[in-house]
Amino acid sequence: MPEALQTRVERRDQAKRGGGRRRSLLVLVSFLLVLLILTLAAGNYYRTQTSGAGPKVPVTVVVPQGATGDQIADLLKANGVIHSTFLFHIALRLKNLSQGFEAGEYHLTTNMGFSAVIAALRKGPVVHAVRVTIPEGLTVRQTATRVAGSLDGVRRGPFVRAATSGTYALPPYLPAGKPTVEGFLFPNTYDFLKSASTDDTIKRLLAEFQTEVKGLPWQNAEKLHVSDYQVVIVASMIEREARFAGDRPKVARVIYNRLARGMKLQVDATVLYALGTNKTTITDQDLQVPSPYNTYLHTGLPPTPIASPGLASLRAALNPAPGNWLYYLAIDAAGHERFTSSYAQFIAWKNQFIG
């Protein structure tokens, strides 16, 4: 190869290598620049999300009993206290605080920094939460006694008067104008502020009813020829009459069979409700108590529920077992029931097991 041509080729190769190095350097510089921009943006985002930038408006956040750190983060975000639950979750885990904080009422503000929020949560609530368990089958009066024994803001008398004032409704289950919330103070375990008022408490129990029963087959009420409200009446009788899960749908069927035939229901629990007592033995004199709740005297359902049923009794009232039973009888102290369509068989069992 001529010397001049070789020189030109070498210069061209050198130019190519030089151009390649310049392009590589340009790519590296561009990458570093993008990385710097992303780092600055991430840092700015982190500071914005964690420092609590924005107006400070006082808010009250109630942390329920047993809430985890993640659940509290969601609660804080919903109240505008923090901007990012994700970053707050990380902050809690870094500080080994993911198991939650003490239940109660916290006075915070919107747009708080993470450090300030965590400090406030560590300090503890301004007002402590109280756990109250309301079992199935309680009446309004029994519920009032249980709640008033735990909450400073509730007294038994005012609770009963409010619950029977006719001012509460929960359509379509509890229509407006009904005289009492009997049957709708849903049995469950609740976390209340110790200072909760009677109105707060009743509304909380009614809201729980609405939440818990949404998944039940209420469309069955029409097939059973009853309203949603009457389903709760039936469920309340089942709650007080049946002690075992297998008996609940059968008791429901007896009630519906008797209603269809125009027979008196003759449910002992309604008589006890009329008497305002929980005694175990009902006398012939008791069966004559002049009350619309006495289903030995009056045909049809009692005017209101007689207690607060749980989900099992409500489900049984909407899904009665198939059968032609008209009578049932508790055959032992535990409360196991036998069912029959024969009055003669019912009397025979009564003589055998009760005497």
Residue, then its C-alpha position, 0 to 999 in steps of 0.5 A: m500500500p502506498e505510504a500516502l494511502q496508508t496514512r489516510v487510512e490510519r487517520r480515518d481509523q483514528a478519527k473513528r476511534g476518537g468519535g467513538r470515545r466522544r460518543s461513549l463519553l457523551v452517553l456516560v455524561s447524559f446517563l449521569l445527568v439523568l441520574l442526578i436529575l432523578t436523584l434530585a427529583a426523588g430527594n425533593y419528592y421524599r422531602t415533600q412527602t415526609s416533611g409535611a408541607g402544606p396548611k395545618v388544619p387540626v384533625t382528630v384521628v381515632v385509632p381503633q384497638g388492635a390497628t397495625g402500623d399499616q392500618i394507622a398509615d391508611l387512616l392518617k392518609a385518609n385524614g390528610v395528616i400524611h401524603s404517602t402511606f408507602l413512605f410512612h410504612i417504610a418509616l415505621r418499619l425502620k423504627n420497628l413500629s409496624q405493630g401499631f400504637e395505643a388505641g384512642e383519640y389523637h389530636l393532629t393536623t393535616n400535612m404533618g411531617f413523619s417525625a412529628v406524627i410518629a412522636a405524637l403517636r408514641k406519646g399516646p392518645v388524648v382520650h383512650a379507647v374502650r373495648v365493649t363487647i355486645p353479645e347476641g340476643l341482648t335487648v335495648r335495655q340490656t345493651a344500655t346497661r352494658v354500654a353505660g358500664s363502660l362509657d363515661g358519656v352514656r347513662r342507662g336511662p337516657f340511652v333507653r329513652a333515645a333508643t325507644s324515641g322513634t327518631y332513628a331509622l336504617p332503611p330498608y331494614l328499620p323504616a322511619g317511624k318505628p318506635t324503637v331500634e330494638g333488634f338493630l343494635f348489632p352484636n359485636t366487639y367495638d372500640f369506643l372513646k370513653s367520652a362517646s355520647t349516647d347518640d354516637t353509640i347508637k349510630r355506631l351500632l346501627a351502622e355496624f348492622q348495615t355493614e354486616v348484613k349487606g351480604l345476606p340474601w335479603q331478596n328471599a324476604e319477598k318469597l317468604h312473604v315478609s318485609d326486611y323489618q319482619v325478617v329481623i323480628v323473626a331472627s330475634m325470636i330465633e336468637r332467643e329460642a335456638r341455642f345450636a346452629g342446626d336448630r336455627p333454620k328449623v325454628a325459622r321454618v316453624i315460624y313461617n309455617r305457623l304464619a302461613r297457617g294463621m296459627k299463633l306462634q306461641v314463642d316463649a321468648t316473646v312472653l319473656y320479653a313482654l314480662g321483662t324477665n329472663k326466667t327459665t320457667i313460664t307459668d300459665q299465668d305468664l302466658q296471659v300477660p296482656s301484651p302485643y308481644n304475647t304470641y300465645l294471645h295474639t296471632g302473627l309476629p310481635p310488633t318489633p324485634i325482641a332482641s338483637p340477632g346475630l348474623a347466624s339468626l338473620r341468615a336462618a330467618l332468610n334461609p329457613a330449612p325445608g320441612n313441615w314442622l309446626y312444633y319444637l321443644a327443648i329436650d334437655a338443659a343444653g337446649h337441643e330441640r326436637f321438631t315435629s308436625s304432629y301435635a300429639q308427638f309434641i305433647a308426648w315429648k313434652n310429657q317425656f322430657i318436661g313432665 
